Amino acid sequence: MAYCTADQVRGIVDSDMEDAEITELITEVDAFMDLKLDSGSLAAVIKQGISKLWSAYRVMLKDPNAVRLGELSFNRAEQLRLLKKERDEMIRLADGGITMVVKAEPIDG
């Protein structure tokens, strides 16, 4: 089962692509996620977020008229760069890139 839907991807990017084409990209992205990430240990909402961003990025690469919704920049290259950066950050965090440091200090201090 796919981690996201074509409608969810359309919530990120406006494209003339058919739903079937977007769904095919989602299937490829999700298969790659399963191969490269420890998807079994990720929460469904994290998998969905990565899948949506990555699929939207792929849609923008495939459809030269696609634009990212809600983006202030009309520069397509900048939209792609920001979308890729956001996707890469989610993957980095999901792939164990989070390090938390907890310091204990006495209450009386």
Secondary structure, DSSP 8 states (H G I E B T S, - for coil): --SS-HHHHHTTEE----HHHHHHHHHHHHHHHHHHS-GGGS-HHHHHHHHHHHHHHHHHHH-TT-EETT-S---HHHHHHHHHHHHHHHHHIIIII---------TT-
